[in-house]
Amino acid sequence: PSAAATAPAPEARPASAQDEAATVMERLGLSTDSDRRRGEKEAIKTCLEQYQRMSAELVALRKELDELKATCDEQAVQVRQIVQEEVRSSFQKAFDKIGDVEAKVDRLQSQRRDSVDLEAAPPAALLEEPLKEVHSKIEAFDRRVETRLAKTEQAVIELSQKQAAAARREAAAVAAVHAAARKAAEQSSIKPVEEDLVGASSPGPRSEAHRVLDVDGDAKDQEVAPASSDGAGTAAAPAEPKLSKMSQEVSELLQASDKFELDETVWNGVLFVGSRYISCGDSLMVILLTLAAMFVQIIFLGITWYVFTVPQFDAGYLEHLEDWRVNVGHNYKYYDQLTLTSLTQRVCTPDQYVSEVSSGTSSIIGQVREYLGTAEGPSGGFLGGSDLKRVFNGPTLVKVAVLLWGLTVVKEVMTVWDLFRAVRVLPRTGTKLEKTEESLALTGLGRSRAMLVYSVLLFRAALAFVLGYLGVLFLCKFTISTGDILLNAVALEIVLNVDEALWIVVPSRLKKLVKSLEPLDSPPRCCKVSRQDGRPYFFFIFLVASLIFVQLYIVQDVVDQAEQAETTLCGGDTAFVYTMDPYYLVYASPSNPQNLSSEEVQSFAFRQAIYEMMFKDSVPTTVSSTGETEPLPLMAVTFAINGLTEVAIRSTWDSPQATAGLMAMVGTDCGDALTLPFAKRFMLQTAQNYGVVSDSVTLDDATCATFRHLCLRWPLARALCPITCGCAEPAGQLMLSAANYGCPKACMSNPTGAYRAELATFPCTQRTASELQTDSLWAGWASQVGGELDAVFDPAPFEPPCPNSNCTEMFLTLGCEVIPYWKDAVLPPPLNLAVDPCIGDWLNSWFMARPLASYCPETCGCTASNTSAPGWFDSHCSDQCSTTSR
């Protein structure tokens, strides 16, 4: 004060200058002295309030500590007695050791009396070193005793806490025993003795601090009588057995308050946005990451709503599939003559045929059948046959995926609810963290920050519900591919957990802060007494009801649509092809008129011929007449000049043109062409593949006579061996001798050929029907005609115009009268055909056979008595018939 009094007073600044300085400081954003003092006062006031609150808490803690100390007095006395006994015994051992040292010194003095100057070295000097060693050991022992006492006191405190918990558990057990005793007394009309039950359930002594708590947690000062050594005070055996230690621990855990541990997600970082525990940059980073997570999930929701919830097989897509089958699937343009199949057949049986086009449609069929479980499965093994695929199919996988997705959504909803409950009970005193022994505890949250957290939780809950519903539609409707269903389920979980993925870029300070937080306290979920959590039961019922709803109203619709798609593509008859003329009239035919099996089709040697063109070294070899090994001739014809043109021309040939081409290679119009090396090897290889010719027949041994027995059923045999098969005979065994069945057309049309030469000497007589019934040649013709007519009329919507639909019997019983009968039968609708079997015309281009004029000359007008026969009958009439009147 004296220095202050003697110090010169500062000169006063004019009032205008002070005002000007204050104005400048306000413009610059600087605080004046008054503002600074005001802020200091507020800070001091805040500190005083915190000090008062902490003082109150300290008083409460001291009170609790005094109670614990009072509780542990008795046990501490016992521990001190034990320690004192140990100290006393240790000191006794030390004194004994000192006595031993003194005795040893005496012995040394007696032994060295003559050589040692006792006055220069008194006995005390000899005892100095041993005594120092003993005192150091005593001091070390004292330190150990003090350490042990401190540990003992800590152990006593922990023991008292455990005893308090045990008291609560025992109180619950006592209550349970009381209830059981009352129930037994009510049933047996015996009044229970509560004091005995208490004594039986709690036989040990209790201190004042060990009060029994009731089920509600209220303290009851119930002293438990100690059990006397002579049995006084002990109760009779209780009606219910005492709770075991494990049961008591489980009961304590079940009755403990719920805890919620914060996950490492961006959402939980909002708890500390704008607080003093993280920097402004960290807060901005958390806000940006939270907005990014919201943006990603909202974008996915929009895409899922507009794209992924559209069913794959809607009405428009089914119409496209139907258009594909009508326009492409049965079009003759895509007919495969190697397999005798339509494109629809190849698409619908991808395991048997390879489709050169429409691979996408074939993939759809495979996915549909795999989804429905109708695809062919393994015939054996541990799981049995393909019938199990109707259980382990796409709909089952969808329901499992929906169940797993529902569990994921339920987990998110429960997490949101638990965090909401934990935040709701936090005091609204600002965001506060308190340091515990090894972690931090969140003890308060500001109102504005709590509202921000509630907003984020509301967004998470809404997102979980909306994404859960859209995810179910996504899994059920968007695709039927089993592999894609699994990938879609994984993608949904990734989108829902995008906040966890973004946690990797969260600032490290916030990561450490969230990781070091203790679990948040939350109130009991249901009731105070049992603390029963009813959410699992609710969500279980919800999931079961959801699965039933998904099966009935979503999955079943997808199954129906998939079945309709399969029916649209592969239902009905798939084994036919069609074409249209310029008037859009449709002409259809079975894709496999002869009903050949796939094995029979594959027995043709065309595959081997093509394979030899791909791999020349696969051609078999033979030993020539000179003894050299040389390859066999190729089964495929190659052209040295204009090869592409020749191949393109032959791709458009029909059967008569192909036969004429073979005859042209031989240099004749009707002759055996088995001299062609490629044709001979092809025919022999095919016959051996079918098993109709012995494998021992070699290429050099094979002739047309080798294949004579195949003339009735193999058009190639007629084309390569027309003379041997009887194509040029007026009465040969082959009824199907027309050009479209393999026989060269020139065999009958050439006026100087073998057919006309033999017809010149053929008798001009006609036998009766009864005589023809015993003729083996006529019976063979009847069988061939009947079989071909049945094949032609098989796909037709009406029966053939034969008596009792038996064309073979008609031909055999009517004899030559079958000619006028057949003319009249096919002339009216629905056939409207003008035919004449005399020249082999039975159904125009659908069925042309051997002319019957040579066998039925009178019916066909070859005799002189028939003057109305046209002149073009002469080419099939015998020269023995008189034709002068015609």
ZAMARGU-4260 file (C-alpha; in steps of 0.2 Angstrom, whole numbers, plus 5000, padded with zeros to 4 digits):
<rodrens>
0) 5000/5000/5000 | 5014/5012/5003 | 5021/5009/4986 | 5005/5012/4979 | 5003/5028/4988
5) 5020/5034/4983 | 5018/5029/4965 | 5014/5044/4953 | 4997/5044/4947 | 4995/5041/4928
10) 4989/5056/4918 | 4971/5055/4913 | 4967/5053/4895 | 4954/5066/4888 | 4937/5059/4887
15) 4936/5060/4868 | 4952/5050/4866 | 4945/5036/4877 | 4929/5036/4867 | 4939/5035/4851
20) 4950/5021/4857 | 4935/5011/4863 | 4927/5014/4845 | 4943/5008/4837 | 4943/4992/4848
25) 4925/4988/4844 | 4928/4989/4825 | 4944/4978/4827 | 4934/4965/4837 | 4944/4968/4853
30) 4937/4968/4870 | 4939/4982/4882 | 4944/4981/4900 | 4926/4981/4906 | 4922/4967/4895
35) 4937/4957/4901 | 4932/4960/4919 | 4914/4954/4915 | 4921/4938/4907 | 4932/4935/4922
40) 4918/4937/4934 | 4907/4925/4924 | 4922/4912/4923 | 4925/4914/4942 | 4906/4912/4945
45) 4906/4896/4935 | 4921/4890/4944 | 4913/4893/4961 | 4897/4884/4955 | 4908/4869/4949
50) 4917/4870/4966 | 4901/4869/4976 | 4895/4855/4966 | 4911/4845/4968 | 4911/4849/4986
55) 4894/4842/4988 | 4899/4826/4979 | 4915/4825/4989 | 4904/4826/5005 | 4894/4812/4999
60) 4909/4802/4994 | 4916/4805/5011 | 4900/4799/5019 | 4901/4783/5009 | 4919/4781/5014
65) 4915/4783/5032 | 4902/4769/5031 | 4914/4758/5022 | 4927/4761/5035 | 4915/4757/5049
70) 4910/4741/5040 | 4928/4736/5038 | 4934/4740/5056 | 4931/4722/5062 | 4940/4714/5047
75) 4954/4727/5048 | 4957/4723/5066 | 4959/4704/5062 | 4970/4708/5048 | 4981/4719/5059
80) 4982/4705/5072 | 4988/4694/5058 | 5001/4706/5052 | 5007/4710/5070 | 5009/4691/5073
85) 5019/4690/5057 | 5030/4706/5062 | 5033/4699/5079 | 5039/4683/5073 | 5050/4692/5060
90) 5058/4702/5074 | 5060/4687/5084 | 5069/4679/5070 | 5080/4694/5068 | 5084/4695/5086
95) 5089/4677/5086 | 5100/4680/5071 | 5108/4695/5081 | 5111/4683/5096 | 5119/4670/5084
100) 5131/4684/5078 | 5136/4689/5095 | 5140/4671/5099 | 5150/4670/5084 | 5160/4686/5089
105) 5163/4678/5106 | 5170/4663/5098 | 5181/4673/5087 | 5188/4683/5102 | 5192/4668/5111
110) 5201/4660/5096 | 5211/4676/5092 | 5214/4682/5109 | 5233/4682/5106 | 5233/4690/5089
115) 5220/4703/5091 | 5221/4720/5101 | 5205/4720/5109 | 5207/4738/5115 | 5210/4744/5097
120) 5196/4734/5091 | 5182/4733/5104 | 5167/4721/5102 | 5156/4735/5096 | 5166/4737/5080
125) 5165/4719/5076 | 5146/4720/5078 | 5144/4735/5068 | 5142/4727/5051 | 5131/4713/5056
130) 5119/4725/5065 | 5118/4736/5049 | 5113/4721/5039 | 5100/4717/5051 | 5093/4734/5052
135) 5092/4736/5033 | 5083/4719/5033 | 5071/4726/5046 | 5068/4742/5036 | 5064/4732/5020
140) 5053/4721/5030 | 5044/4737/5037 | 5041/4743/5019 | 5034/4727/5014 | 5023/4727/5029
145) 5016/4744/5025 | 5013/4739/5007 | 5004/4724/5012 | 4994/4734/5024 | 4989/4745/5010
150) 4984/4731/4999 | 4975/4723/5013 | 4965/4738/5016 | 4961/4739/4997 | 4956/4721/4998
155) 4945/4724/5013 | 4936/4738/5003 | 4933/4727/4988 | 4928/4713/5000 | 4915/4724/5008
160) 4908/4729/4991 | 4907/4711/4986 | 4898/4707/5003 | 4886/4721/4999 | 4882/4713/4982
165) 4880/4696/4991 | 4869/4704/5003 | 4857/4710/4989 | 4858/4693/4981 | 4854/4684/4998
170) 4840/4696/5001 | 4832/4691/4984 | 4835/4673/4989 | 4826/4676/5006 | 4812/4684/4997
175) 4810/4669/4985 | 4811/4657/5000 | 4798/4667/5009 | 4786/4666/4994 | 4789/4647/4993
180) 4786/4645/5011 | 4770/4655/5010 | 4764/4645/4995 | 4768/4629/5004 | 4759/4635/5020
185) 4744/4640/5010 | 4743/4622/5003 | 4747/4613/5019 | 4738/4625/5031 | 4755/4628/5041
190) 4761/4645/5046 | 4779/4647/5041 | 4791/4655/5053 | 4800/4669/5043 | 4814/4671/5056
195) 4819/4653/5054 | 4819/4655/5035 | 4830/4670/5037 | 4842/4662/5048 | 4843/4646/5036
200) 4846/4657/5021 | 4858/4669/5029 | 4868/4659/5043 | 4883/4671/5044 | 4886/4686/5055
205) 4882/4704/5047 | 4889/4721/5051 | 4878/4737/5051 | 4883/4741/5033 | 4877/4724/5027
210) 4859/4728/5025 | 4847/4717/5016 | 4839/4725/5000 | 4822/4721/4994 | 4818/4717/4976
215) 4814/4736/4972 | 4831/4741/4978 | 4825/4750/4995 | 4836/4746/5010 | 4828/4736/5024
220) 4837/4736/5041 | 4835/4717/5043 | 4848/4710/5055 | 4852/4692/5052 | 4854/4682/5068
225) 4871/4673/5069 | 4871/4655/5070 | 4876/4648/5088 | 4888/4635/5090 | 4876/4624/5099
230) 4863/4625/5085 | 4852/4638/5094 | 4844/4650/5081 | 4846/4638/5067 | 4830/4635/5057
235) 4822/4620/5050 | 4826/4614/5033 | 4818/4627/5020 | 4805/4621/5008 | 4815/4627/4993
240) 4834/4624/4990 | 4846/4638/4993 | 4852/4648/4977 | 4869/4642/4971 | 4884/4655/4969
245) 4882/4654/4950 | 4863/4657/4951 | 4866/4672/4962 | 4879/4679/4949 | 4867/4677/4935
250) 4853/4685/4944 | 4865/4700/4948 | 4870/4701/4930 | 4852/4701/4924 | 4847/4714/4937
255) 4861/4726/4933 | 4857/4742/4923 | 4858/4741/4904 | 4873/4747/4895 | 4875/4754/4877
260) 4892/4754/4869 | 4895/4766/4855 | 4900/4758/4839 | 4914/4765/4828 | 4902/4774/4815
265) 4901/4791/4808 | 4884/4793/4816 | 4891/4792/4834 | 4903/4806/4830 | 4889/4818/4830
270) 4889/4817/4849 | 4905/4828/4850 | 4902/4840/4835 | 4906/4857/4841 | 4912/4852/4858
275) 4928/4857/4866 | 4935/4840/4865 | 4938/4840/4846 | 4944/4854/4835 | 4934/4864/4823
280) 4942/4855/4808 | 4937/4838/4816 | 4919/4844/4819 | 4918/4850/4800 | 4925/4833/4795
285) 4912/4823/4805 | 4898/4834/4797 | 4904/4831/4780 | 4906/4813/4782 | 4888/4812/4790
290) 4881/4821/4775 | 4891/4809/4763 | 4884/4794/4771 | 4866/4801/4770 | 4869/4806/4752
295) 4875/4789/4747 | 4861/4780/4755 | 4848/4792/4748 | 4855/4789/4731 | 4854/4771/4733
300) 4836/4772/4739 | 4831/4782/4723 | 4840/4770/4711 | 4832/4755/4720 | 4815/4763/4719
305) 4815/4767/4701 | 4826/4753/4694 | 4828/4738/4706 | 4810/4736/4711 | 4804/4733/4693
310) 4800/4714/4691 | 4811/4705/4678 | 4796/4696/4671 | 4783/4710/4669 | 4769/4709/4656
315) 4779/4719/4643 | 4794/4707/4645 | 4783/4692/4643 | 4776/4699/4627 | 4793/4701/4621
320) 4797/4683/4624 | 4781/4677/4615 | 4786/4688/4600 | 4803/4680/4600 | 4796/4663/4599
325) 4783/4667/4585 | 4795/4677/4575 | 4812/4668/4578 | 4810/4652/4588 | 4801/4642/4575
330) 4807/4651/4559 | 4814/4639/4546 | 4828/4652/4544 | 4836/4645/4560 | 4832/4627/4557
335) 4847/4616/4561 | 4848/4601/4549 | 4862/4593/4558 | 4852/4590/4574 | 4835/4591/4565
340) 4829/4604/4578 | 4821/4621/4578 | 4829/4636/4587 | 4816/4634/4601 | 4821/4616/4604
345) 4839/4621/4605 | 4836/4636/4617 | 4824/4626/4628 | 4837/4611/4630 | 4853/4620/4632
350) 4861/4605/4640 | 4859/4595/4624 | 4861/4607/4610 | 4871/4623/4607 | 4862/4637/4600
355) 4871/4648/4588 | 4860/4663/4591 | 4848/4669/4605 | 4861/4664/4619 | 4853/4677/4630
360) 4836/4668/4628 | 4844/4652/4632 | 4852/4659/4647 | 4835/4666/4653 | 4828/4648/4652
365) 4842/4641/4662 | 4840/4654/4675 | 4821/4651/4676 | 4823/4633/4678 | 4837/4635/4691
370) 4826/4647/4700 | 4810/4635/4700 | 4820/4620/4703 | 4815/4611/4687 | 4832/4610/4679
375) 4840/4592/4679 | 4850/4589/4694 | 4862/4575/4699 | 4854/4558/4700 | 4864/4552/4715
380) 4875/4557/4729 | 4872/4561/4747 | 4858/4573/4743 | 4849/4562/4731 | 4842/4566/4714
385) 4835/4581/4706 | 4819/4581/4716 | 4828/4590/4730 | 4830/4605/4718 | 4812/4609/4721
390) 4816/4612/4739 | 4833/4620/4737 | 4828/4632/4724 | 4827/4651/4720 | 4812/4655/4731
395) 4819/4646/4746 | 4836/4656/4743 | 4826/4672/4742 | 4817/4669/4759 | 4833/4665/4767
400) 4841/4681/4760 | 4826/4691/4765 | 4827/4684/4783 | 4845/4688/4784 | 4842/4706/4777
405) 4828/4708/4790 | 4839/4703/4804 | 4852/4716/4798 | 4838/4729/4798 | 4832/4724/4815
410) 4849/4726/4822 | 4850/4743/4815 | 4833/4748/4822 | 4838/4741/4839 | 4855/4750/4839
415) 4845/4767/4835 | 4833/4763/4849 | 4846/4759/4862 | 4856/4775/4858 | 4840/4785/4859
420) 4837/4778/4876 | 4855/4781/4882 | 4855/4799/4876 | 4838/4803/4883 | 4844/4800/4901
425) 4860/4810/4900 | 4859/4826/4910 | 4856/4842/4899 | 4871/4851/4907 | 4882/4852/4892
430) 4894/4839/4884 | 4904/4833/4899 | 4917/4820/4900 | 4924/4813/4916 | 4940/4803/4918
435) 4939/4786/4927 | 4953/4774/4930 | 4956/4768/4912 | 4943/4777/4902 | 4931/4792/4900
440) 4913/4793/4904 | 4900/4804/4895 | 4890/4812/4910 | 4881/4826/4901 | 4875/4832/4884
445) 4869/4849/4878 | 4852/4852/4872 | 4856/4858/4855 | 4868/4843/4853 | 4855/4831/4859
450) 4843/4838/4846 | 4856/4835/4833 | 4858/4817/4839 | 4840/4815/4839 | 4839/4821/4821
455) 4852/4809/4815 | 4843/4795/4824 | 4827/4799/4816 | 4835/4798/4799 | 4843/4782/4803
460) 4827/4774/4809 | 4818/4780/4793 | 4832/4774/4782 | 4832/4757/4790 | 4813/4755/4788
465) 4812/4762/4770 | 4828/4753/4764 | 4822/4737/4773 | 4806/4737/4762 | 4815/4742/4746
470) 4828/4729/4749 | 4815/4715/4751 | 4808/4720/4734 | 4825/4721/4727 | 4829/4703/4732
475) 4812/4696/4727 | 4809/4705/4710 | 4824/4712/4702 | 4832/4695/4697 | 4830/4677/4698
480) 4848/4672/4696 | 4853/4663/4712 | 4871/4670/4711 | 4864/4688/4709 | 4852/4686/4724
485) 4867/4682/4735 | 4877/4697/4728 | 4862/4708/4730 | 4860/4703/4748 | 4878/4708/4751
490) 4876/4724/4742 | 4862/4729/4753 | 4871/4726/4769 | 4886/4737/4762 | 4874/4751/4758
495) 4866/4750/4776 | 4884/4750/4784 | 4892/4764/4773 | 4894/4774/4789 | 4906/4761/4796
500) 4916/4761/4780 | 4917/4780/4781 | 4924/4778/4799 | 4941/4775/4792 | 4943/4793/4787
505) 4937/4800/4803 | 4950/4811/4812 | 4961/4800/4824 | 4957/4811/4839 | 4938/4807/4838
510) 4942/4789/4835 | 4952/4788/4851 | 4939/4798/4860 | 4925/4786/4855 | 4936/4771/4858
515) 4940/4776/4876 | 4922/4780/4881 | 4913/4769/4894 | 4897/4761/4889 | 4882/4773/4891
520) 4869/4769/4905 | 4851/4767/4899 | 4836/4764/4909 | 4827/4747/4911 | 4818/4742/4895
525) 4802/4736/4901 | 4798/4735/4920 | 4809/4739/4935 | 4806/4722/4944 | 4811/4710/4931
530) 4819/4721/4918 | 4812/4710/4905 | 4816/4715/4887 | 4801/4711/4875 | 4810/4717/4859
535) 4816/4700/4854 | 4799/4692/4855 | 4791/4707/4845 | 4804/4706/4832 | 4803/4687/4830
540) 4784/4688/4827 | 4787/4703/4815 | 4800/4693/4805 | 4789/4678/4804 | 4774/4688/4799
545) 4785/4697/4786 | 4791/4681/4779 | 4773/4675/4777 | 4769/4691/4768 | 4784/4690/4757
550) 4780/4672/4752 | 4761/4675/4748 | 4761/4692/4740 | 4779/4694/4732 | 4788/4678/4730
555) 4773/4669/4724 | 4770/4682/4711 | 4788/4681/4705 | 4786/4662/4704 | 4770/4663/4694
560) 4779/4675/4682 | 4794/4664/4680 | 4782/4649/4676 | 4773/4659/4663 | 4790/4664/4655
565) 4795/4646/4654 | 4778/4641/4647 | 4779/4656/4634 | 4796/4650/4628 | 4796/4631/4630
570) 4778/4626/4632 | 4767/4616/4620 | 4775/4609/4604 | 4793/4615/4600 | 4798/4602/4587
575) 4791/4611/4571 | 4797/4625/4559 | 4787/4636/4548 | 4789/4648/4533 | 4778/4661/4524
580) 4775/4665/4506 | 4773/4683/4500 | 4754/4682/4505 | 4759/4678/4523 | 4752/4661/4522
585) 4760/4649/4534 | 4768/4633/4529 | 4774/4622/4544 | 4782/4605/4546 | 4789/4594/4560
590) 4807/4598/4563 | 4811/4579/4563 | 4798/4571/4552 | 4806/4553/4553 | 4806/4555/4572
595) 4825/4550/4573 | 4832/4550/4590 | 4847/4561/4594 | 4858/4546/4595 | 4852/4541/4577
600) 4856/4559/4571 | 4873/4559/4579 | 4877/4542/4571 | 4878/4550/4554 | 4896/4553/4549
605) 4895/4571/4546 | 4902/4575/4563 | 4917/4565/4559 | 4919/4573/4542 | 4919/4590/4549
610) 4931/4585/4563 | 4943/4578/4550 | 4943/4595/4541 | 4947/4603/4558 | 4961/4591/4562
615) 4969/4583/4547 | 4980/4572/4557 | 4964/4563/4564 | 4960/4555/4547 | 4963/4536/4549
620) 4976/4527/4539 | 4977/4512/4528 | 4991/4501/4520 | 4992/4503/4501 | 4996/4489/4489
625) 5014/4494/4489 | 5015/4492/4508 | 5015/4511/4512 | 5004/4519/4525 | 4993/4532/4518
630) 4978/4542/4525 | 4960/4537/4520 | 4951/4549/4508 | 4942/4563/4517 | 4923/4561/4520
635) 4921/4579/4515 | 4921/4586/4497 | 4933/4600/4494 | 4934/4611/4478 | 4950/4617/4470
640) 4941/4631/4461 | 4927/4642/4466 | 4925/4633/4483 | 4915/4646/4492 | 4903/4647/4477
645) 4901/4628/4476 | 4897/4627/4494 | 4885/4641/4494 | 4875/4633/4479 | 4874/4616/4488
650) 4868/4624/4504 | 4852/4628/4494 | 4849/4611/4486 | 4835/4600/4490 | 4835/4581/4489
655) 4832/4579/4470 | 4846/4592/4467 | 4858/4584/4479 | 4855/4567/4470 | 4858/4575/4453
660) 4874/4583/4459 | 4880/4566/4465 | 4876/4558/4448 | 4885/4572/4439 | 4901/4568/4449
665) 4899/4550/4442 | 4896/4556/4425 | 4879/4547/4423 | 4861/4552/4426 | 4855/4535/4434
670) 4869/4524/4440 | 4878/4518/4456 | 4889/4531/4462 | 4898/4522/4476 | 4914/4523/4466
675) 4916/4541/4473 | 4929/4539/4487 | 4922/4552/4499 | 4904/4545/4497 | 4909/4527/4499
680) 4918/4531/4515 | 4904/4542/4522 | 4891/4529/4518 | 4901/4514/4526 | 4906/4524/4542
685) 4888/4529/4544 | 4881/4512/4542 | 4894/4505/4554 | 4889/4519/4567 | 4871/4513/4566
690) 4877/4495/4567 | 4868/4489/4551 | 4885/4485/4543 | 4898/4474/4551 | 4914/4483/4557
695) 4924/4470/4548 | 4919/4477/4531 | 4933/4487/4525 | 4933/4502/4512 | 4939/4491/4498
700) 4926/4477/4502 | 4911/4489/4502 | 4900/4489/4487 | 4882/4494/4483 | 4877/4476/4487
705) 4883/4478/4504 | 4870/4491/4507 | 4855/4483/4497 | 4846/4479/4513 | 4846/4498/4517
710) 4837/4504/4502 | 4819/4504/4509 | 4824/4515/4524 | 4839/4525/4519 | 4838/4539/4506
715) 4857/4540/4504 | 4857/4522/4499 | 4845/4526/4485 | 4854/4541/4479 | 4871/4532/4479
720) 4865/4515/4473 | 4849/4519/4462 | 4851/4504/4451 | 4854/4492/4466 | 4839/4499/4475
725) 4828/4497/4460 | 4824/4515/4456 | 4825/4510/4438 | 4813/4495/4439 | 4794/4496/4435
730) 4790/4483/4448 | 4804/4485/4460 | 4802/4483/4479 | 4805/4501/4482 | 4788/4510/4482
735) 4796/4527/4488 | 4806/4529/4471 | 4802/4547/4468 | 4816/4560/4467 | 4812/4568/4484
740) 4815/4551/4492 | 4833/4549/4485 | 4831/4540/4468 | 4837/4551/4453 | 4823/4558/4443
745) 4831/4553/4427 | 4829/4535/4432 | 4811/4536/4426 | 4811/4551/4415 | 4824/4546/4403
750) 4816/4538/4388 | 4832/4528/4384 | 4836/4523/4401 | 4834/4506/4410 | 4817/4510/4417
755) 4810/4513/4399 | 4819/4498/4392 | 4812/4486/4405 | 4795/4494/4404 | 4795/4489/4385
760) 4794/4470/4390 | 4783/4472/4405 | 4766/4462/4403 | 4751/4473/4400 | 4739/4463/4412
765) 4730/4469/4428 | 4726/4457/4442 | 4711/4457/4453 | 4711/4464/4471 | 4710/4446/4478
770) 4725/4441/4468 | 4735/4456/4473 | 4732/4453/4492 | 4743/4437/4490 | 4756/4446/4480
775) 4772/4450/4491 | 4777/4465/4481 | 4760/4473/4482 | 4760/4469/4501 | 4777/4478/4503
780) 4770/4493/4493 | 4755/4494/4504 | 4766/4494/4519 | 4777/4508/4512 | 4762/4519/4506
785) 4752/4517/4523 | 4767/4522/4533 | 4771/4537/4523 | 4753/4543/4523 | 4752/4541/4542
790) 4768/4551/4544 | 4761/4565/4532 | 4744/4566/4541 | 4751/4564/4559 | 4753/4583/4562
795) 4737/4587/4552 | 4721/4592/4562 | 4711/4579/4553 | 4713/4560/4550 | 4718/4553/4533
800) 4704/4549/4521 | 4706/4530/4523 | 4693/4518/4529 | 4695/4517/4548 | 4711/4528/4546
805) 4720/4512/4540 | 4729/4517/4524 | 4739/4501/4523 | 4723/4490/4524 | 4715/4501/4511
810) 4729/4499/4498 | 4730/4480/4501 | 4712/4476/4500 | 4706/4488/4486 | 4720/4483/4474
815) 4720/4493/4459 | 4703/4501/4464 | 4713/4511/4477 | 4717/4523/4462 | 4699/4530/4459
820) 4695/4528/4478 | 4710/4539/4482 | 4706/4552/4469 | 4688/4554/4475 | 4694/4554/4493
825) 4706/4569/4492 | 4697/4580/4480 | 4684/4587/4492 | 4688/4599/4506 | 4698/4600/4517
830) 4712/4593/4505 | 4705/4600/4488 | 4719/4590/4479 | 4718/4584/4461 | 4730/4569/4461
835) 4733/4553/4451 | 4742/4538/4459 | 4745/4531/4441 | 4759/4543/4439 | 4764/4542/4458
840) 4755/4558/4463 | 4747/4554/4480 | 4747/4571/4488 | 4756/4582/4476 | 4773/4587/4483
845) 4769/4580/4500 | 4769/4562/4494 | 4776/4556/4477 | 4779/4538/4475 | 4781/4524/4461
850) 4768/4525/4447 | 4755/4512/4447 | 4752/4512/4428 | 4763/4497/4425 | 4754/4486/4438
855) 4736/4493/4435 | 4736/4496/4416 | 4717/4495/4414 | 4713/4507/4428 | 4726/4519/4422
860) 4720/4519/4404 | 4735/4510/4396 | 4724/4498/4386 | 4715/4502/4369 | 4698/4501/4377
865) 4701/4517/4387 | 4701/4531/4374 | 4700/4545/4386 | 4718/4543/4394 | 4730/4557/4390
870) 4745/4554/4381 | 4758/4557/4395 | 4753/4541/4402 | 4763/4532/4389 | 4779/4535/4399
875) 4773/4523/4413 | 4763/4511/4402 | 4770/4495/4396 | 4774/4494/4377 | 4764/4478/4377
880) 4748/4488/4379 | 4739/4493/4363 | 4740/4512/4361 | 4734/4515/4344 | 4717/4522/4349
885) 4725/4535/4360
</rodrens>
